[in-house]
Amino acid sequence: MEVTPLWERSKENAAPLERGRSVVALERSMAAMESEEDRREQSRLSEHYERLVRTSEALDYEASGDDDPLIHWLSYIKYHQDAFPSDTHSQFLLFERCLRALSPIQKYANDPRFVRVCCMYADKTDRPLEVFQHLHQQRIGSDIAVFWMAWAFKAEQQQNYQFAEKILDKGIRKKAQPLKLLLQRHKQFQRRMTRHWLNATQAEEENED
């Protein structure tokens, strides 16, 4: 697919000069103009989302008449991920702000949307298991399968297999939803553990030989 140069797309805005225009110079000028417009639009959108989420950060969302402040946070997070995909630090801070603002709001404790944000935040920290433990103590995510799955996954990544199985078992006992998905992940985990122990046993036998 042929890409139309900026010069071709913007030539109606370029008045002819007596000695002609440098195509390279025009390309740079038009690119700078578009880049500046993008920056202004990004700044405008960032300010827009900031205004929307500030009420929940001030814990006065009820007074503002906003029934679902989480939706503004989700929109802000998605916008930030799309607009600044490489700015992972700012994304992390945005997740953190969302948790601090909405964790005290009881109706979000087992809202799947909020629980997913909590899991993504924990995944980005240096100590995810501690974060999951803290969330659990705050009664966040107890009824949501993805919470237990994400917690167990981080434990498995750290090769804490016994704890990972304990977490999955606990989620199943609580009948976290969707339970069918949690049971499926538990079976997958058990199969991985079987292969792990078989490989470990085989390696030990080979070393003995």
PyMOL commands that set and color helices and strands:
alter all, ss='L'
color gray80, all
select helices_A, chain A and resi 6-13+23-57+61-64+70-83+88-102+106-108+112-124+128-137+145-157+161-173+179-208
alter helices_A, ss='H'
color red, helices_A
deselect
rebuild
show_as cartoon
